[in-house]
Structures are given as structure tokens and as C-alpha cells.
Amino acid sequence: MSDTNATPRRPRTKKTAASAPSADTSAEAPAGVAPGGDTSAEAGSEVPHEHVAERAYHKFLARGREHGRDADDWTEAERELRSERSASTKRRSKTRR
């Protein structure tokens, strides 16, 4: 029996290593942010993806594993790490004088 009103299914595609999700998807970058990337135009403020992911994951844990705020955790983690890196760079440049 075939239902003429049924929505046709999309054909399955073979997943490649590049399209397959990573093993740890608990703290992925939100939409619009490339992994390890940055949505701002600040040069030299790039924070390693792994550092942001770890900080965002710790925020998730501290909140009691409440789902649905991953993008907030990610952007807050990036902002904190950039701020820490900037402060660290300023301190180093003052001590070199």
C-alpha cells in the first residue's frame, strides 16, 4: 500500500569523515561561528577552539547541565578568554619596558 500524500524521503548519502560529527559534541560552536573561529573582526584575538569548548562545557556543568543555552555559553566563553588573553598581553608588554 502506498500513500499518495506521503512526503517523499530524501535519498541517504554516505557520510564522510569530514561530514561525520566528532566524538565529543557536547560543546560545539553555535551556528554562524566556525570551529575555532570568531565572528568579530578583532585581529590577534583568536582563541583556540579547544579552549573555548572546554570553558563552555564547564559553564554548562556549572549550570546543572541545563540544555538550550549552548550558544550563550560559547559566546561568553569566547569573550572571557579573549579578555583574559588581552589582559595577559598588556601585562607582558608593561613588564618588558
Summary of the structure (lengths in Angstrom):
residues: 97
radius of gyration: 20.0
end to end distance: 82.0
largest distance: 82.0
contacts: 179
relative contact order: 0.12
helix: 41%
strand: 0%
